[in-house]
Amino acid sequence: MMFLDNARGQLNSVLDEIQVLAQQVQDRSQSTAQRAEAFGDIIASEVGDSLMSRARNLEREYGFRQLFLKFEGTNPSGTQKDRIAFAQVEDAFRQGYERIVFATCGNYGVALSFAASLAGLACLIYIPEKYHTPREEEMVRWGARIVRAGRDYEEAVELSSIKAREEGCYDANPGAINTDIQLKAYGEIATEIYDELRDAPAAVAVPVSNGTTLAGIYKGFQTLYRRGKTSRIPKMIAGSSSGKNPIISSFRKGLKTYTDLDPAKIRESLINEPLINWHSIDGELAYQAIRESGGWACDVTDKTMTGLSSFIKTNEGLSVLPASTAGLSALIDMNMLTPLPGDRYVVVLTGRK
């Protein structure tokens, strides 16, 4: 099955701009510190500081006072995955690893293979046996080797982590020992939102799969609040594919802790694949972020996500991946049930280009 998870980045143009820095990173005649500094310069110039714009047409359509779109499509590969990809490659590079291993179903593989290629690291990517993504070609183009293994994403993660342990490779999977690095990288989204608004919004809406992005943003706002930068911590709003994500199902059941779904009941579609899991690897972290912040979570249909993606393209001028609108749909759903206060709200979106 071919999934519509193909965000589109601008990797070739990025590479043109950073050729000199990439050459410095790969120049083994220089010290590791010098090469790492060059890689840090690449991160500083190319990753993050994604576009945030006021969505006035969405405001009028759905009754929000101020709604902002945090568009992660301006990252090199077109998604927020660049944030954790570059952070982990930098960590692997500094620790002296030569090879990175992880599992993906699409966008993450492109982000990490590109980042690894800049650092001169080998990249081994596990993709579930029956999954096919248009972005696989890009992974290979940036030097990755693909291994088809596992019935689903969760099993591919397990197999790739075993491979990493057996061969002494850097494990770049979510839930591994580098989870803190991933959460900190996604926490930068909170800092960028604060930089734009000079305070925390009332709520931040995020599409969820493994839950890492939402958990990282929440942790970022917790840090800002503790440092006295913000007057509050926003409510965390989560949306995902109907009946196919355990973070959402746990919330709908009113459970105190996160609980997995039955793997046999999970079915992918052309639209929902970036969102579904029977086991969300950072699900407990994300679930508690929703509960602690007084947030909300709800299911979203493929039809709704496709419709919102089309509306945003036509009325806000952003071409976004349909699955990335799940958080926005959850925010709209919450507002329809009980009208939200006239305040500022932020939605995180992933781009097609």
Buried (B, 14 or more C-beta within 10 A) or exposed (E): EEBBBBBBBBBEEBBEEBEEBBEBBBEEEBEEEEBBBBBBBBBEEBBBBBBBBEBEBBBEEBBBEBBBBBBBBBBBBBBBBBBBBBBBBBBBBBEEBEBBBBBBBBBBBBBBBBBBBBBBBBBBBBBBEEBEBEBBEBBBBBBBEBBEBBEBBBBBBBBBBEBBEEEEBBBBBBBBEBBEBBBBBBBBBBBBBBEBBEEBBBBBBBBBBBBBBBBBBBBBBBBBBEEEBBEEBBBBBBBBBBBBBBBBBBBEEEEEEBBBBEEEEBEBBEBBBBBBBBBBBBBBBBBBBBBEBEBBBBBBBBEBBBBBBEBBEEBBEBBBBBBBBBBBBBBBBBBEEEEBEEEBBBBBBBBBE
